[in-house]
Amino acid sequence: MTSARSPDPTHARDGALSQLVLRARRRQRTADALWALSRVALPAAVTLVAVGLVLVRRFGLPPVALWVATVPVPVAVAWAWLRPLPLRALLRRIDAHHRLDDRLGSALEFSAGKPPTDPRAAAIVALVREDAERLASQVDPRPAIPVAVPAPQLRDAVPLGLLGLALLVPVATAQLLSPLIGEVIIAPAEQVDARAGLDLALASPLRQSLRELAKTDDEVAAAAHEMLEILDALERGEIDRALALERLEQLEAELAAADDRLQEELREDPAALADATRDLADAFETEALTADVGKALDRGDGEQAESALAEAGAEAEANADANEQLERSLKEAERRLGKRADQRDASETAKQLDEAERRLRREQKQEPKTPEEAQEHERRLKKQRDQVEQLRRQHERELAAQKKVEELRRAAQQAAQSKAGSAERKRKLEQLGRGMKDASRSASGSQRMQGARDALEEAKTFVRRAGQQGAGEQRRRQQVRRFDQAAKGEGDKDGQDGKGKDGKGKGKSTLLVEGQVGEGKPGGTMRMPGEGQGEGQGEGEGEGQGEGQGQGQGEGESDSDGDGQGEGDGQGEGQGQQGQGQGQSAGGDGIGDGSQDPQGDPTAIAAHTKDVRVNAKRGRGVSKAEVLKDASQHGFATEPYRKMYQEYRDFAQSSLDSTAFPAAQRRLVKRYYQMIQAR
């Protein structure tokens, strides 16, 4: 009855004993798999994840290496289902549980051994096997071989604790690791290329815009400071482009959240308030007394504008001339704001809102027939509801802005009509100042937020392109540096106006910098033939050639040195010889102030016209950084401006001489070249 090898359960395939053995073996392997997973595989996997996180965060191991933590799970399952099982021991457990006195195990051993030759022994073996078959059909192996997940133990918390500590490990900053072996520095070439300092000369205009945004103390200024720090760190090589982009994306999410909060807090349309503040600035800049008010509004400094208006009101109380200037500026402000209100009567947003509500009602009446159509119907309804809600909020903001603008207009009107030094004048000026401050704050806040988001997009573009090399990139960076030096007045003085040191030759290339054209005294005016019939007298006094103003008609040519055609007075300044003169001539072009002549007869066609106003859609436009960048690449001139102006003006003069142009068009061309002439 002793056998060294495991019994074969398939000796009697159709017997109940063999079926019992197979069921017991499956349950035992399942129990072994659960034990291996809970006690070995899962703790090992969690430990490997913790170690992998530390390696990824501190030593730059690629995250794909964390997949090694899944290896213990299939290994544990394979061990449980492939390892050999002692079937005799399984049947002994069943015998012991059901108190069968090892009858099942003995029958299994008899089945595995050779049949006995003794008839009596063979009869005993047959009886034992028959008894085992009978018992096997009645025995349940589940109580003897339970399948359950092992209860958790205290040691199971150790891998979880390691994982928690690994999650607290900070991510390593992008620094250049240079371990020393003796006196040799070892650093991968890829690491050096990724973290070496980058040349961000092209980002100079962007940095200028960010510095302007960072002058105040708000969320936009903090974001601008952080963007400047990211660009500086990237240029010094303290961080690489990947980390810089990651920090910029985090900053973008913060700005988006701040913009959402700002939009929720807005009660008036910032675009309408910005237009109103520009109108007020233009109106106040027309008079010397209130010029500081207009300049402060142009800068977006509402508090300074309020204090400047109060100072102007105090000065108007003591000076009659100042009072007249204040009244004129207030009337001009009232006129401009009233014109703005008239233009906004027919709001485009209201029309869009009506159309969106009409489409929404039409969509709500539709009845889908299939589940797919119902799903698409719900999607369209949600989209149209969101659009209607957005347009409704915008319309409400526009109405609130119109109300605010109307309050400013009434305050300016009543302040202009009030007597100087009266309490009514002071109260209305204070009301106007507070309104200007609030409108300027709302408009500038929205504009600064949009400017910060635009600057962030430009910063991401510069970071992505920072590693580009090549002759073209080097040339563009060099041009930006030269442009920046010339704009700051640090360029070389030689070669100005297209001349070298000796005053001859082409010289070095010149740079067209904003602010140089249009300053200084005029050197002359343009002379063109006039058309018409009539006589007139003109008087002029000036130095050299000047520019006259008057009205009249005539035919012929005239100079601007005193001889002219038409009636009126003219005076001008220039560089030349002083002189006075009076006279008559049959030529000249009388140009006066007022509207221009229409190009055609307005009564030729009996058409019923109707004025239609279309509000322009506001877009992002071109940022200041983009303008400066483009100017740095295309703003270098190889010819002086005066020379090019002379060539273009002569060509225009030749065209006017050879072609019959209406008088109105001639005056337009003449006025254009007078405006762009070199100063």
Rosetta blueprint (number, residue, H / E / L):
1 M L
2 T L
3 S L
4 A L
5 R L
6 S L
7 P L
8 D L
9 P L
10 T L
11 H L
12 A L
13 R L
14 D L
15 G L
16 A H
17 L H
18 S H
19 Q H
20 L H
21 V H
22 L H
23 R H
24 A H
25 R H
26 R H
27 R H
28 Q H
29 R H
30 T H
31 A H
32 D H
33 A H
34 L H
35 W H
36 A H
37 L H
38 S H
39 R H
40 V H
41 A H
42 L H
43 P H
44 A H
45 A H
46 V H
47 T H
48 L H
49 V H
50 A H
51 V H
52 G H
53 L H
54 V H
55 L H
56 V H
57 R H
58 R H
59 F H
60 G L
61 L L
62 P L
63 P H
64 V H
65 A H
66 L H
67 W H
68 V H
69 A H
70 T H
71 V L
72 P H
73 V H
74 P H
75 V H
76 A H
77 V H
78 A H
79 W H
80 A H
81 W H
82 L H
83 R L
84 P L
85 L L
86 P L
87 L H
88 R H
89 A H
90 L H
91 L H
92 R H
93 R H
94 I H
95 D H
96 A H
97 H H
98 H H
99 R L
100 L L
101 D L
102 D L
103 R H
104 L H
105 G H
106 S H
107 A H
108 L H
109 E H
110 F H
111 S H
112 A H
113 G L
114 K L
115 P L
116 P L
117 T L
118 D L
119 P H
120 R H
121 A H
122 A H
123 A H
124 I H
125 V H
126 A H
127 L H
128 V H
129 R H
130 E H
131 D H
132 A H
133 E H
134 R H
135 L H
136 A H
137 S L
138 Q L
139 V L
140 D L
141 P L
142 R L
143 P L
144 A L
145 I L
146 P L
147 V L
148 A L
149 V L
150 P L
151 A L
152 P L
153 Q L
154 L H
155 R H
156 D H
157 A H
158 V H
159 P H
160 L H
161 G H
162 L H
163 L H
164 G H
165 L H
166 A H
167 L H
168 L L
169 V L
170 P L
171 V L
172 A L
173 T L
174 A L
175 Q L
176 L L
177 L L
178 S L
179 P L
180 L E
181 I E
182 G L
183 E L
184 V E
185 I E
186 I L
187 A L
188 P L
189 A H
190 E H
191 Q H
192 V H
193 D H
194 A H
195 R H
196 A L
197 G L
198 L L
199 D L
200 L L
201 A H
202 L H
203 A H
204 S H
205 P H
206 L H
207 R H
208 Q H
209 S H
210 L H
211 R H
212 E H
213 L H
214 A L
215 K L
216 T L
217 D L
218 D L
219 E H
220 V H
221 A H
222 A H
223 A H
224 A H
225 H H
226 E H
227 M H
228 L H
229 E H
230 I H
231 L H
232 D H
233 A H
234 L H
235 E H
236 R H
237 G L
238 E L
239 I L
240 D L
241 R H
242 A H
243 L H
244 A H
245 L H
246 E H
247 R H
248 L H
249 E H
250 Q H
251 L H
252 E H
253 A H
254 E H
255 L H
256 A H
257 A H
258 A H
259 D H
260 D H
261 R H
262 L H
263 Q H
264 E H
265 E H
266 L L
267 R L
268 E L
269 D L
270 P H
271 A H
272 A H
273 L H
274 A H
275 D H
276 A H
277 T H
278 R H
279 D H
280 L H
281 A H
282 D H
283 A H
284 F H
285 E L
286 T L
287 E L
288 A L
289 L L
290 T L
291 A H
292 D H
293 V H
294 G H
295 K H
296 A H
297 L H
298 D H
299 R H
300 G L
301 D L
302 G H
303 E H
304 Q H
305 A H
306 E H
307 S H
308 A H
309 L H
310 A H
311 E H
312 A H
313 G H
314 A H
315 E H
316 A H
317 E H
318 A H
319 N L
320 A H
321 D H
322 A H
323 N H
324 E H
325 Q H
326 L H
327 E H
328 R H
329 S H
330 L H
331 K H
332 E H
333 A H
334 E H
335 R H
336 R H
337 L H
338 G H
339 K H
340 R H
341 A H
342 D H
343 Q H
344 R L
345 D L
346 A L
347 S L
348 E H
349 T H
350 A H
351 K H
352 Q H
353 L H
354 D H
355 E H
356 A H
357 E H
358 R H
359 R H
360 L H
361 R H
362 R H
363 E H
364 Q H
365 K H
366 Q L
367 E L
368 P L
369 K L
370 T L
371 P H
372 E H
373 E H
374 A H
375 Q H
376 E H
377 H H
378 E H
379 R H
380 R H
381 L H
382 K H
383 K H
384 Q H
385 R H
386 D H
387 Q H
388 V H
389 E H
390 Q H
391 L H
392 R H
393 R H
394 Q H
395 H H
396 E H
397 R H
398 E H
399 L H
400 A H
401 A H
402 Q H
403 K H
404 K H
405 V H
406 E H
407 E H
408 L H
409 R H
410 R H
411 A H
412 A H
413 Q H
414 Q H
415 A H
416 A H
417 Q H
418 S L
419 K L
420 A L
421 G L
422 S L
423 A H
424 E H
425 R H
426 K H
427 R H
428 K H
429 L H
430 E H
431 Q H
432 L H
433 G H
434 R H
435 G H
436 M H
437 K H
438 D H
439 A H
440 S H
441 R H
442 S H
443 A H
444 S H
445 G H
446 S H
447 Q H
448 R H
449 M H
450 Q H
451 G H
452 A H
453 R H
454 D H
455 A H
456 L H
457 E H
458 E H
459 A H
460 K H
461 T H
462 F H
463 V H
464 R H
465 R L
466 A L
467 G L
468 Q L
469 Q L
470 G L
471 A H
472 G H
473 E H
474 Q H
475 R H
476 R H
477 R H
478 Q H
479 Q H
480 V H
481 R H
482 R H
483 F H
484 D H
485 Q H
486 A H
487 A H
488 K L
489 G L
490 E L
491 G L
492 D L
493 K L
494 D L
495 G L
496 Q H
497 D H
498 G H
499 K L
500 G L
501 K L
502 D L
503 G L
504 K L
505 G L
506 K L
507 G L
508 K L
509 S L
510 T E
511 L E
512 L L
513 V L
514 E L
515 G L
516 Q L
517 V L
518 G L
519 E L
520 G L
521 K L
522 P L
523 G L
524 G L
525 T L
526 M L
527 R L
528 M L
529 P L
530 G E
531 E L
532 G L
533 Q L
534 G L
535 E L
536 G L
537 Q E
538 G E
539 E E
540 G E
541 E E
542 G E
543 E E
544 G L
545 Q L
546 G L
547 E L
548 G E
549 Q L
550 G L
551 Q E
552 G L
553 Q L
554 G L
555 E L
556 G E
557 E L
558 S L
559 D L
560 S L
561 D L
562 G L
563 D L
564 G L
565 Q L
566 G L
567 E E
568 G E
569 D E
570 G E
571 Q E
572 G E
573 E L
574 G L
575 Q L
576 G L
577 Q L
578 Q E
579 G E
580 Q E
581 G E
582 Q E
583 G E
584 Q E
585 S L
586 A L
587 G L
588 G L
589 D L
590 G L
591 I L
592 G L
593 D L
594 G L
595 S L
596 Q L
597 D L
598 P L
599 Q L
600 G L
601 D L
602 P L
603 T L
604 A L
605 I L
606 A L
607 A L
608 H L
609 T L
610 K L
611 D L
612 V L
613 R L
614 V L
615 N L
616 A L
617 K L
618 R L
619 G L
620 R L
621 G L
622 V L
623 S L
624 K H
625 A H
626 E H
627 V H
628 L H
629 K H
630 D H
631 A H
632 S H
633 Q H
634 H H
635 G L
636 F E
637 A E
638 T L
639 E L
640 P L
641 Y H
642 R H
643 K H
644 M H
645 Y H
646 Q H
647 E H
648 Y H
649 R H
650 D H
651 F H
652 A H
653 Q H
654 S H
655 S H
656 L H
657 D H
658 S H
659 T L
660 A L
661 F L
662 P L
663 A H
664 A H
665 Q H
666 R H
667 R H
668 L H
669 V H
670 K H
671 R H
672 Y H
673 Y H
674 Q H
675 M H
676 I L
677 Q L
678 A L
679 R L
